Amino acid sequence: MERWEGKVAIVTGASVGIGAATAKLLVQKGVKVVGLARRVELIEELTCSLTDAPGELYALKCDLSKEEEILEAFAWVKENVGPVHILVNNAGFIRPTDLLEGSTEDWRFTFDVNVIAMCICTREAVKVMRENGIAGHVINLGSIVGRYPVCLPTPNLNVYPASKYAVTALTENMRQELRYHNTGIKVTVT
C-alpha cells in the first residue's frame, strides 16, 4: 500500500457498505479518496471520523446514472485533488424484478448504474492515467452471481446477475485492451 500513499483514488458508491469501508481503509493508508454518491451527507459523516488518518476523504455528490454528473465529478477531481491513480467501481443497484412482468425502467436503471456508469468512470479514469503516465489500478466490484448461475428461491432477481456478468466480461476484455495499448494500468474484478 505504500505505493499509493499520497495518491488519488475515486470510490463510487462510497456512502455505505463496501464503498464506505473501502474509502475508509484507503484514507487510513494515506490515500486521498474522493467518494462519489448520491447521499453525499453519509460520506461527509465518514469524513468526520477520519480526521486523524494520514489520507483525506472528499465527499462529492454524483448520481452515477447521469453521465454529465460523472463527467463533472471527474473534472472536479482532476482540478481540485489531482490525477486519479485508483478507481474503485463499487456503485451498484439492485431491485428485485423479473423478466415476465418486470419494469423496463428498473432494468434500465440497473444497467445504467452497474454497467454503463462503470464504463464511463473507467474511460475517464484511464484517460487521466494515460495523460499523466500513471500505471494505475481499476477495481470493479462484481458479485458471485456474476460468475455462476445461482438458483434463487424466487425468480425476481435475474437482471442484477446479468449486469454483474457484464461487469465480469467487461473487466476481462478491458484487461486485454489495456495490455494491447501497453498502458501499465491494471484492472481487477472482485
C-alpha positions as CSV (number, residue, x, y, z in Angstrom):
1,M,0.0,0.0,0.0
2,E,3.0,2.4,0.4
3,R,3.0,2.8,-3.4
4,W,-0.4,4.5,-3.2
5,E,0.3,6.9,-0.3
6,G,-0.5,10.5,-1.3
7,K,-2.1,9.3,-4.5
8,V,-5.7,9.9,-5.6
9,A,-8.5,7.3,-5.6
10,I,-12.1,7.6,-6.6
11,V,-14.6,5.3,-5.0
12,T,-18.1,5.2,-6.4
13,G,-21.0,4.3,-4.1
14,A,-18.9,5.4,-1.2
15,S,-21.8,6.4,1.1
16,V,-22.4,2.9,2.6
17,G,-21.3,-0.7,2.7
18,I,-18.3,-1.9,0.8
19,G,-17.8,1.6,-0.8
20,A,-17.6,3.3,2.6
21,A,-15.4,0.6,4.0
22,T,-13.1,0.8,1.0
23,A,-12.9,4.6,1.2
24,K,-12.1,4.4,5.0
25,L,-9.4,1.9,4.5
26,L,-7.7,3.8,1.7
27,V,-7.8,7.0,3.8
28,Q,-6.3,5.1,6.7
29,K,-3.4,4.0,4.4
30,G,-2.7,7.6,3.3
31,V,-4.6,7.8,0.1
32,K,-6.6,10.9,-1.0
33,V,-10.0,9.5,-1.7
34,V,-12.9,11.1,-3.5
35,G,-16.1,9.3,-2.6
36,L,-18.9,9.6,-5.1
37,A,-22.5,9.0,-4.2
38,R,-26.0,10.5,-4.3
39,R,-26.2,10.6,-0.5
40,V,-23.1,12.7,0.0
41,E,-24.0,13.5,3.6
42,L,-23.2,10.0,4.6
43,I,-19.7,10.4,3.1
44,E,-19.3,13.7,4.9
45,E,-20.2,11.9,8.2
46,L,-17.4,9.3,7.4
47,T,-15.0,12.2,6.7
48,C,-15.6,13.5,10.3
49,S,-14.5,10.1,11.7
50,L,-11.2,10.1,9.8
51,T,-9.7,13.4,10.9
52,D,-6.6,11.7,12.4
53,A,-6.0,9.4,9.3
54,P,-3.0,10.1,7.1
55,G,-5.1,10.4,4.0
56,E,-8.1,12.6,3.1
57,L,-11.7,11.9,2.2
58,Y,-13.6,14.2,-0.1
59,A,-17.3,13.8,-0.4
60,L,-18.7,14.6,-3.9
61,K,-22.4,14.3,-4.8
62,C,-22.8,12.3,-8.0
63,D,-25.7,10.4,-9.5
64,L,-24.0,7.7,-11.4
65,S,-27.0,7.1,-13.6
66,K,-26.3,10.5,-15.2
67,E,-23.2,10.8,-17.5
68,E,-23.0,14.6,-17.1
69,E,-22.6,14.2,-13.3
70,I,-19.9,11.6,-13.7
71,L,-18.0,13.9,-16.2
72,E,-18.4,16.9,-13.8
73,A,-17.1,14.8,-10.9
74,F,-14.0,13.6,-12.8
75,A,-13.3,17.2,-13.9
76,W,-13.6,18.4,-10.3
77,V,-11.2,15.7,-9.0
78,K,-8.6,16.5,-11.7
79,E,-8.8,20.2,-10.9
80,N,-9.1,20.1,-7.1
81,V,-7.4,16.9,-5.9
82,G,-5.1,15.7,-8.7
83,P,-4.9,12.9,-11.3
84,V,-6.6,9.7,-10.4
85,H,-4.4,6.6,-9.7
86,I,-7.0,4.2,-8.4
87,L,-10.6,3.8,-9.4
88,V,-12.9,1.6,-7.4
89,N,-16.1,1.0,-9.4
90,N,-18.2,-0.1,-6.4
91,A,-21.6,1.6,-7.0
92,G,-24.3,-0.9,-7.7
93,F,-28.1,-1.1,-7.8
94,I,-30.4,-4.0,-7.2
95,R,-34.1,-4.1,-7.4
96,P,-36.0,-7.3,-7.4
97,T,-37.6,-7.7,-10.8
98,D,-38.4,-10.5,-13.2
99,L,-38.4,-10.8,-17.0
100,L,-42.0,-11.7,-17.4
101,E,-43.6,-8.7,-15.8
102,G,-40.7,-6.5,-14.8
103,S,-40.3,-2.8,-15.3
104,T,-38.2,-1.5,-18.2
105,E,-37.3,1.4,-16.0
106,D,-35.9,-0.8,-13.3
107,W,-33.9,-2.9,-15.9
108,R,-32.5,0.2,-17.5
109,F,-31.5,1.8,-14.2
110,T,-29.8,-1.4,-13.1
111,F,-27.7,-1.5,-16.2
112,D,-27.1,2.3,-16.2
113,V,-25.6,2.2,-12.7
114,N,-24.0,-1.3,-12.7
115,V,-22.6,-1.4,-16.2
116,I,-22.8,1.9,-18.1
117,A,-21.5,4.1,-15.2
118,M,-18.7,1.6,-14.6
119,C,-17.7,2.0,-18.3
120,I,-17.9,5.8,-18.2
121,C,-15.9,6.1,-14.9
122,T,-13.3,3.7,-16.3
123,R,-13.0,5.6,-19.6
124,E,-12.5,8.9,-17.7
125,A,-10.0,7.4,-15.1
126,V,-7.9,5.7,-17.8
127,K,-7.9,8.9,-19.9
128,V,-6.4,10.8,-16.9
129,M,-4.0,7.9,-16.1
130,R,-2.7,7.8,-19.7
131,E,-2.4,11.6,-19.9
132,N,-0.2,11.6,-16.8
133,G,1.8,8.4,-17.4
134,I,0.2,6.7,-14.3
135,A,0.3,2.9,-14.0
136,G,-2.9,2.9,-12.0
137,H,-5.4,0.3,-11.0
138,V,-9.1,0.0,-11.8
139,I,-11.1,-2.3,-9.4
140,N,-14.6,-3.4,-10.4
141,L,-16.9,-4.8,-7.8
142,G,-18.7,-7.8,-9.2
143,S,-20.7,-10.5,-7.5
144,I,-20.7,-14.3,-7.2
145,V,-24.0,-14.1,-9.2
146,G,-21.9,-12.5,-12.0
147,R,-19.7,-15.6,-12.3
148,Y,-22.0,-18.6,-11.7
149,P,-25.7,-19.1,-12.2
150,V,-27.4,-19.1,-8.9
151,C,-30.6,-20.9,-8.1
152,L,-32.7,-18.5,-6.2
153,P,-35.9,-19.3,-4.2
154,T,-37.8,-16.7,-6.2
155,P,-37.5,-15.7,-9.9
156,N,-37.3,-12.0,-9.2
157,L,-33.6,-11.5,-9.3
158,N,-32.4,-12.0,-12.8
159,V,-31.5,-8.6,-14.2
160,Y,-29.0,-7.8,-11.4
161,P,-27.0,-11.1,-12.1
162,A,-27.0,-10.2,-15.8
163,S,-25.5,-6.8,-15.0
164,K,-22.8,-8.4,-12.9
165,Y,-22.0,-11.0,-15.6
166,A,-21.4,-7.9,-17.8
167,V,-19.0,-6.4,-15.2
168,T,-17.0,-9.6,-15.2
169,A,-16.9,-9.8,-19.0
170,L,-16.1,-6.1,-19.4
171,T,-13.2,-6.4,-16.9
172,E,-11.7,-9.3,-18.7
173,N,-12.0,-7.5,-22.1
174,M,-10.6,-4.3,-20.5
175,R,-7.6,-6.2,-19.3
176,Q,-6.8,-7.2,-22.9
177,E,-7.4,-3.7,-24.2
178,L,-5.1,-2.1,-21.6
179,R,-2.5,-4.7,-22.4
180,Y,-2.8,-4.2,-26.1
181,H,-2.2,-0.4,-25.7
182,N,0.7,-1.1,-23.2
183,T,-0.8,1.2,-20.6
184,G,0.7,-0.4,-17.5
185,I,-2.8,0.0,-15.9
186,K,-4.1,-2.9,-14.0
187,V,-7.8,-4.0,-13.8
188,T,-9.3,-6.3,-11.3
189,V,-12.8,-7.7,-10.7
190,T,-13.7,-8.9,-7.2
